[in-house]
Amino acid sequence: MTALRTLLISISLVLAAFAFAPPAAAGDPVIDAAIASGTVGERIDGYLGVVGSADAAVTRKVQDINNRRRAVYEQTARDNNTTVQIVAQLAGEKQIAKLQPGQFYMDESGRWQSK
């Protein structure tokens, strides 16, 4: 019971942290434009993805942001004694919830959807 309570508290802390955090790409004009145009979207696994195809600069920026996200997820998982996958999925759900109408996200089936 204590382990379950600790896990639930940890998950709540992670959710709270992501609820108040700005999107990882905020302020990057290349990624912001790519998200607005539908070239880049949020994936349910907590990472950005390219919707269809994108130029090399956008693809590099997506990978850079995903690497930074992964580092945060790993640290959060260590701090909360949980898995990176759980942290990443929770973050993905939060990031998708922040999307504006018309922006894209990848659902659990792996299909891109417009919000």
C-alpha atoms as a printed R data frame, in Angstrom:
    type eleno elety resid chain resno      x      y       z
1   ATOM     1    CA   MET     A     1  0.000  0.000   0.000
2   ATOM     2    CA   THR     A     2  2.856  2.397   0.802
3   ATOM     3    CA   ALA     A     3  4.492  1.714  -2.569
4   ATOM     4    CA   LEU     A     4  1.227  2.393  -4.384
5   ATOM     5    CA   ARG     A     5  0.691  5.617  -2.451
6   ATOM     6    CA   THR     A     6  4.248  6.724  -3.206
7   ATOM     7    CA   LEU     A     7  3.742  5.996  -6.905
8   ATOM     8    CA   LEU     A     8  0.461  7.932  -6.982
9   ATOM     9    CA   ILE     A     9  2.072 10.902  -5.237
10  ATOM    10    CA   SER     A    10  5.000 10.775  -7.667
11  ATOM    11    CA   ILE     A    11  2.692 10.703 -10.656
12  ATOM    12    CA   SER     A    12  0.727 13.619  -9.226
13  ATOM    13    CA   LEU     A    13  3.947 15.616  -8.847
14  ATOM    14    CA   VAL     A    14  4.945 14.861 -12.426
15  ATOM    15    CA   LEU     A    15  1.532 15.929 -13.688
16  ATOM    16    CA   ALA     A    16  1.701 19.124 -11.679
17  ATOM    17    CA   ALA     A    17  5.167 19.917 -12.996
18  ATOM    18    CA   PHE     A    18  4.062 19.494 -16.594
19  ATOM    19    CA   ALA     A    19  0.816 21.370 -16.040
20  ATOM    20    CA   PHE     A    20  2.740 24.538 -15.185
21  ATOM    21    CA   ALA     A    21  5.632 24.019 -17.583
22  ATOM    22    CA   PRO     A    22  5.602 25.737 -20.960
23  ATOM    23    CA   PRO     A    23  5.807 23.522 -24.042
24  ATOM    24    CA   ALA     A    24  9.382 22.346 -24.615
25  ATOM    25    CA   ALA     A    25  9.481 24.091 -27.978
26  ATOM    26    CA   ALA     A    26  8.099 27.417 -26.746
27  ATOM    27    CA   GLY     A    27 10.183 30.255 -28.043
28  ATOM    28    CA   ASP     A    28 11.820 28.316 -30.865
29  ATOM    29    CA   PRO     A    29 10.428 30.083 -33.930
30  ATOM    30    CA   VAL     A    30 11.259 27.201 -36.287
31  ATOM    31    CA   ILE     A    31  9.411 24.620 -34.191
32  ATOM    32    CA   ASP     A    32  6.586 26.982 -33.285
33  ATOM    33    CA   ALA     A    33  6.021 27.655 -37.010
34  ATOM    34    CA   ALA     A    34  6.250 23.940 -37.832
35  ATOM    35    CA   ILE     A    35  3.650 23.093 -35.169
36  ATOM    36    CA   ALA     A    36  1.377 25.909 -36.350
37  ATOM    37    CA   SER     A    37  1.643 24.734 -39.969
38  ATOM    38    CA   GLY     A    38  1.042 21.074 -39.114
39  ATOM    39    CA   THR     A    39  4.527 19.894 -40.069
40  ATOM    40    CA   VAL     A    40  5.346 18.898 -36.464
41  ATOM    41    CA   GLY     A    41  3.049 17.454 -33.827
42  ATOM    42    CA   GLU     A    42  3.041 16.023 -30.325
43  ATOM    43    CA   ARG     A    43  3.196 12.265 -29.902
44  ATOM    44    CA   ILE     A    44  1.376 10.390 -27.153
45  ATOM    45    CA   ASP     A    45  4.746  9.042 -25.969
46  ATOM    46    CA   GLY     A    46  5.876 12.521 -24.892
47  ATOM    47    CA   TYR     A    47  8.020 13.424 -27.857
48  ATOM    48    CA   LEU     A    48  7.622 15.608 -30.934
49  ATOM    49    CA   GLY     A    49  7.199 14.002 -34.329
50  ATOM    50    CA   VAL     A    50  7.337 15.087 -37.945
51  ATOM    51    CA   VAL     A    51  3.934 14.847 -39.631
52  ATOM    52    CA   GLY     A    52  4.720 13.591 -43.132
53  ATOM    53    CA   SER     A    53  8.012 15.215 -44.066
54  ATOM    54    CA   ALA     A    54 10.044 18.255 -43.068
55  ATOM    55    CA   ASP     A    55 13.271 19.899 -44.095
56  ATOM    56    CA   ALA     A    56 16.524 18.937 -42.405
57  ATOM    57    CA   ALA     A    57 16.596 21.980 -40.096
58  ATOM    58    CA   VAL     A    58 13.173 21.164 -38.645
59  ATOM    59    CA   THR     A    59 14.062 17.488 -38.275
60  ATOM    60    CA   ARG     A    60 17.269 18.392 -36.390
61  ATOM    61    CA   LYS     A    61 15.366 20.749 -34.088
62  ATOM    62    CA   VAL     A    62 12.752 18.064 -33.369
63  ATOM    63    CA   GLN     A    63 15.517 15.597 -32.463
64  ATOM    64    CA   ASP     A    64 17.253 18.181 -30.263
65  ATOM    65    CA   ILE     A    65 14.050 18.940 -28.372
66  ATOM    66    CA   ASN     A    66 13.317 15.222 -28.014
67  ATOM    67    CA   ASN     A    67 16.796 14.646 -26.590
68  ATOM    68    CA   ARG     A    68 16.217 17.414 -24.042
69  ATOM    69    CA   ARG     A    69 12.804 16.022 -23.175
70  ATOM    70    CA   ARG     A    70 14.274 12.538 -22.725
71  ATOM    71    CA   ALA     A    71 16.854 13.911 -20.285
72  ATOM    72    CA   VAL     A    72 14.105 15.591 -18.234
73  ATOM    73    CA   TYR     A    73 11.992 12.418 -18.295
74  ATOM    74    CA   GLU     A    74 14.944 10.303 -17.154
75  ATOM    75    CA   GLN     A    75 15.724 12.648 -14.270
76  ATOM    76    CA   THR     A    76 12.063 12.855 -13.247
77  ATOM    77    CA   ALA     A    77 11.764  9.060 -13.364
78  ATOM    78    CA   ARG     A    78 14.859  8.680 -11.160
79  ATOM    79    CA   ASP     A    79 13.609 11.304  -8.721
80  ATOM    80    CA   ASN     A    80 10.223  9.612  -8.452
81  ATOM    81    CA   ASN     A    81 11.296  5.968  -8.615
82  ATOM    82    CA   THR     A    82  9.225  5.255 -11.700
83  ATOM    83    CA   THR     A    83  9.899  4.492 -15.362
84  ATOM    84    CA   VAL     A    84 10.837  6.869 -18.129
85  ATOM    85    CA   GLN     A    85  7.936  5.516 -20.187
86  ATOM    86    CA   ILE     A    86  5.389  6.473 -17.519
87  ATOM    87    CA   VAL     A    87  6.831  9.965 -17.149
88  ATOM    88    CA   ALA     A    88  7.000 10.435 -20.933
89  ATOM    89    CA   GLN     A    89  3.418  9.268 -21.475
90  ATOM    90    CA   LEU     A    90  2.116 11.589 -18.761
91  ATOM    91    CA   ALA     A    91  4.046 14.447 -20.338
92  ATOM    92    CA   GLY     A    92  2.700 13.534 -23.771
93  ATOM    93    CA   GLU     A    93 -0.861 13.646 -22.522
94  ATOM    94    CA   LYS     A    94 -0.236 17.079 -20.987
95  ATOM    95    CA   GLN     A    95  1.432 18.433 -24.129
96  ATOM    96    CA   ILE     A    96 -1.428 17.178 -26.308
97  ATOM    97    CA   ALA     A    97 -3.945 18.824 -23.991
98  ATOM    98    CA   LYS     A    98 -2.160 22.167 -24.556
99  ATOM    99    CA   LEU     A    99 -2.409 21.992 -28.353
100 ATOM   100    CA   GLN     A   100 -4.544 24.517 -30.183
101 ATOM   101    CA   PRO     A   101 -7.335 23.508 -32.582
102 ATOM   102    CA   GLY     A   102 -5.889 22.399 -35.907
103 ATOM   103    CA   GLN     A   103 -2.538 21.297 -34.455
104 ATOM   104    CA   PHE     A   104 -1.510 17.677 -34.759
105 ATOM   105    CA   TYR     A   105 -0.908 14.856 -32.307
106 ATOM   106    CA   MET     A   106 -0.186 11.166 -32.729
107 ATOM   107    CA   ASP     A   107 -2.671  8.915 -30.963
108 ATOM   108    CA   GLU     A   108 -2.005  5.525 -29.369
109 ATOM   109    CA   SER     A   109 -2.608  3.744 -32.689
110 ATOM   110    CA   GLY     A   110  0.223  5.739 -34.289
111 ATOM   111    CA   ARG     A   111 -2.034  7.886 -36.478
112 ATOM   112    CA   TRP     A   112 -1.752 11.653 -36.715
113 ATOM   113    CA   GLN     A   113 -4.915 13.468 -35.656
114 ATOM   114    CA   SER     A   114 -5.863 17.125 -35.826
115 ATOM   115    CA   LYS     A   115 -7.075 18.550 -32.546
